[in-house]
Structure formats: structure tokens, C-alpha cells
Amino acid sequence: MSKRKKDVVVLTGAGSIGLAIARRVGAGKHIVVADLHLKNAEVAVKTLYNAGFESSMASLDISSRESILSLIKTALEFGKITGFINAAGVSPSQAPIEAILKADLYGTAVLLEELGKVIEEGGSGVIISSQSGYRLGVLPQEQSDLLATTPTEELLNLPFLQASEVKGTLHAYQLSKRCNGLRVMSEAVKWGKKGARINSISPGIIITPLANDELTGHRGEGYRRMLSLCPVGRAGTPDEVATVADLLNGSHQQHHEAEHSHQYLNKLINTKFLYLLIYLGINIITYKTISH
């Protein structure tokens, strides 16, 4: 591994989607792969090494601010943090209500807050959320505002996030993913003041080990019904999500230097590719604040 300082991409969650995105945006950079299970990070680092990427592994408990701060400290040893990919979390079939809220809701909010403090000018981050957050229905405006702006250490104390108010693990997951998008809206202002971008992608059903747990779990019939109603007749792939993340990351500008990103996006809208994303149920929340 080279000892020369490089731009650093922090990947939280060593799963299929995060790894696919890292391969799209991490060339020539140092990728720090963090996961709750160090063995998963080790496998990801080996895969990246065999594909020509420089990377290292780290342990991360996304539900712990202390663990997140330790990860950031480790990442900064390799260079300046210019990229961030959050693909960590648990699904409704993998954990109880409290654990889902602590990891998917609180943990993501802390990541946004702490990475926003160290992201470099021109840097970019992406949160992998879920279309499940849009299946929740309309929340009262007061609740949406609270999810967006409540200090992170007070989030889990909100009355409507208490176990007595949350109707099962799916509801907890949906609330968490709705919160992800709202926190991106809020934190984008702070990131924008540093000249950095933060975006959220909410995929539909993308085939990953997590999705397979759902497809074979007690909600499997509902998932299979959603797939049967999907216009393209199939689930999405991690690489298709990575293509969207690459666009939002801005790395396409290396190959389209004459075009601004919004012009490139307008062109993309007229292609079959974006229609495919829509049919696969991939929603994008993109916010960029420009300071002059």
C-alpha cells in the first residue's frame, strides 16, 4: 500500500451496493471500508485489491457516535476525506424496532453530521436510503420538521419514535428511511457552505443479501408482488444504483469537462437509462447549496 497521502473515500457498510459505488468513484483514491463485522470489510478490501483499488478496513458500529468518530480519525490518517458512501444498516427482518431506529435513523444522522465536519471542499457524499420511506404515507409537518432538524442526540427521544408508537419493524424501517432523506435536506445546507454535496438515493428492490432476507422472510410474498408489478419485470442490481451514485458524485465530469452536471442530468433524462431507474423504483433526493 502506498504511503503517499491520497483523497479518501469512506464507505460504511461493506455490502453489494456500497461496494459497487466505491468501485465507480474510488479509482486513484484510498477507500476505507467500514463494517460492523470486520470479516465483511476484509472480504471487500480483498475484492477491491484484486480489482486494482487501494483500500483498508475498519470496524464500525453505526449506532455509536464514538465508533463513528474513531472511523473518521482512522480515515484521516490516509489523507483528506473527499467522498462518503453510507450503505450500512439493517432491514425489518434482521433486527428489532430499537436496533433499527438506533442504526438506520440515529446512526445515519450522526454520520451526516460528523462527516459533514471533515468533508473537503468539492467533496461528495451519498446516503443509500430506500423507497420504503416513501411508502410510509404523509407525516404531519411537525413530525417531518422534527426528523429533519432535531439535534442528533435527541432524535430517539421524540415521542412518535417510542416503541409504543412504532407499529412493528417495518414501520421503524420506514420512519428511519424517511428521516434519512429529511436529514440530507437539512445537512445539505451545512455541506454546501463547505462547497460539498450530499445526496440520498432511495432504491426499490435491489438484489442484495439484505433484499434476499426480505424475499425469503415472512414479508416475501409482498416483495414478490411488488416485483411482479414492476414495469421492467425484475429487481434492480447494485451496479445500476452505482451508476446513479456516480452521476451524483460528479465523477462523470472527468469525462465530460465541457458540461456542467445539471446539463448532463438534463440529457440523461431523455435516455432510456433514467426511465429504467424510474421503473425500478429508484428515487433520488439531490440537494446542492452553492455559496458565493
Secondary structure, DSSP 4 states (H G I P E B T S, - for coil): ---S---EEEEE--SHHHHHHHHHH-TTSEEEEEESSHHHHHHHHHHHHHTT-EEEEEE--TT-HHHHHHHHHHHHTTS-EEEEEE-----TTTS-HHHHIIIIIIIHHHHHHHHHHHPPTT-EEEEE--GGGGSS-PPPHHHHHHHHHS-GGGGGG-GGGSTTTS-SHHHHHHHHHHHHHHHHHHHHHHHHHTT-EEEEEE-SSB-SHHHHHHHTSTTHHHHHHHHHHSTTSS-B-HHHHHHHHHHHHTGGGGT-TTS-HHHHHHHHHTSHHHHHHHHTT-EEEEE-----
